[in-house]
């Protein structure tokens, strides 16, 4: 069926459902390579969210508990982005551990839809799973839907979970 699957994760209810569906697919077909990607798009207002430099490499659970060499500045935008990145990675890794599955966690920068479709293209993914945002018609009119943009621009099959 699928050999490489990308799940777009942002912590929303829709993305949690998409991750749960991916876990179910992994149980049916353990040979699927799973990549869960989150995008550092809306961490805070400022240029770094759109930087081409990764904010941090995605840490493993053991790395997240290690002492930082320099005390963080809690008001720094970089620190906020690191905390966001660590929380996302930690939650995703916990889901991997809970369901006894293996996967890769990837932090991306930029607009979510473009970052996910670019990753799918680079990784030669068969499918992208994304959650439905549940935005109203008014919200969609002004900002659009990430899932709609992924469907439109994706180089592979897209499954939008509700």
Beta strands, then each sheet from edge to edge (+ up, - down):
strand 1: 4-8
strand 2: 33-40
strand 3: 104-109
strand 4: 127-131
strand 5: 157-161
sheet 1: 3+ 2+ 1+ 4+ 5+
end
